[in-house]
Every structure is written in C-alpha cells, then in structure tokens.
Amino acid sequence: MLKNLFRKKQLGDKVDVLVKHSGRHKVMVIDVVRNITGMGIDDATHFVAKTPNVIKSGVPIAEAESIKSKLEAVGATVVFK
C-alpha cells in the first residue's frame, strides 16, 4: 500500500502506459492491443512491431494498472511514464 502511495505521488493522477517490449507472443499482444485501443489489425501489428510505444496517454492509475495486467498476461513488458 505504501509503495502504491509513493508511486501515485511520483507519477501523479494520470500516467502514460508504455509498451516497452512485446515479448515472444506477438500475436497475442496484437490481439490485446486491438481490444484496448480499437485499432485495426494492420495498425496494431505496426504498433507492436515498433515497440517501445505509448498505448494510452493520460489515463487514471486504475485504468493503467488494468491495461498493464492484460498486456503482461500475454508476455509484454509495460511501464508507466
């Protein structure tokens, strides 16, 4: 809990979610990116191929944590800025 409070103070109320690396299961990451952003297959494929990329900007911490958990579940590396 203390760690979360420190992170929130450090990052603020809104963060950018950065996909740092797509991992070994790029097809699964592409599917999750499509679900999160509503991108088409071509756009999502280009997005994943050109990581690191910001998937969402200025989102609340709770939404950012949700996005991070979905992407990490399929092997991507995600950080907040």
C-alpha positions as CSV (number, residue, x, y, z in Angstrom):
1,M,0.0,0.0,0.0
2,L,2.8,2.4,0.9
3,K,4.5,1.6,-2.4
4,N,1.4,2.4,-4.3
5,L,1.0,5.8,-2.5
6,F,4.7,6.6,-3.3
7,R,4.1,5.7,-7.0
8,K,1.0,7.8,-7.2
9,K,2.8,10.8,-5.7
10,Q,5.7,10.3,-8.1
11,L,3.6,9.8,-11.2
12,G,0.6,11.9,-10.5
13,D,-3.0,11.1,-11.0
14,K,-2.7,10.4,-14.8
15,V,0.0,8.4,-16.5
16,D,1.1,7.2,-19.9
17,V,1.2,3.5,-20.5
18,L,4.3,2.4,-22.4
19,V,4.6,-1.0,-24.0
20,K,8.4,-1.5,-23.7
21,H,8.7,-4.9,-25.3
22,S,6.2,-7.2,-26.9
23,G,7.7,-10.4,-25.8
24,R,7.7,-13.8,-27.6
25,H,3.9,-14.0,-28.2
26,K,3.4,-11.0,-30.5
27,V,0.2,-12.3,-32.0
28,M,-1.4,-12.5,-28.5
29,V,-0.1,-9.0,-27.7
30,I,-1.5,-7.7,-31.0
31,D,-4.9,-9.1,-30.0
32,V,-4.8,-7.4,-26.6
33,V,-3.7,-4.1,-28.2
34,R,-6.6,-4.3,-30.6
35,N,-9.0,-4.9,-27.7
36,I,-7.6,-2.0,-25.6
37,T,-7.4,0.6,-28.4
38,G,-9.9,-0.4,-31.0
39,M,-7.1,-0.4,-33.7
40,G,-7.4,-2.5,-36.8
41,I,-5.2,-5.5,-37.4
42,D,-2.7,-3.6,-39.5
43,D,-2.3,-0.7,-37.1
44,A,-2.0,-3.0,-34.1
45,T,0.6,-5.1,-35.9
46,H,2.7,-1.9,-36.7
47,F,2.3,-0.7,-33.1
48,V,3.6,-4.0,-31.7
49,A,6.4,-4.2,-34.2
50,K,7.7,-0.7,-33.3
51,T,7.8,-1.0,-29.5
52,P,8.5,0.8,-27.3
53,N,5.3,2.8,-27.9
54,V,2.8,4.6,-25.7
55,I,-0.5,2.6,-25.9
56,K,-2.6,5.2,-23.9
57,S,-1.8,8.6,-22.6
58,G,-3.1,10.5,-19.6
59,V,-5.1,7.6,-18.1
60,P,-6.0,7.2,-14.5
61,I,-3.8,4.9,-12.4
62,A,-6.5,2.2,-12.0
63,E,-7.1,2.0,-15.8
64,A,-3.3,2.0,-16.4
65,E,-2.9,-0.9,-13.9
66,S,-5.7,-2.8,-15.7
67,I,-4.0,-2.3,-19.1
68,K,-0.7,-3.3,-17.7
69,S,-2.0,-6.6,-16.3
70,K,-3.7,-7.5,-19.5
71,L,-0.6,-7.0,-21.6
72,E,1.7,-8.6,-19.1
73,A,-0.6,-11.7,-19.0
74,V,0.4,-12.3,-22.7
75,G,4.1,-11.6,-22.2
76,A,4.6,-7.9,-22.9
77,T,6.7,-5.6,-20.8
78,V,4.8,-2.5,-19.7
79,V,5.9,0.6,-17.7
80,F,4.3,3.9,-16.7
81,K,5.6,7.3,-17.5
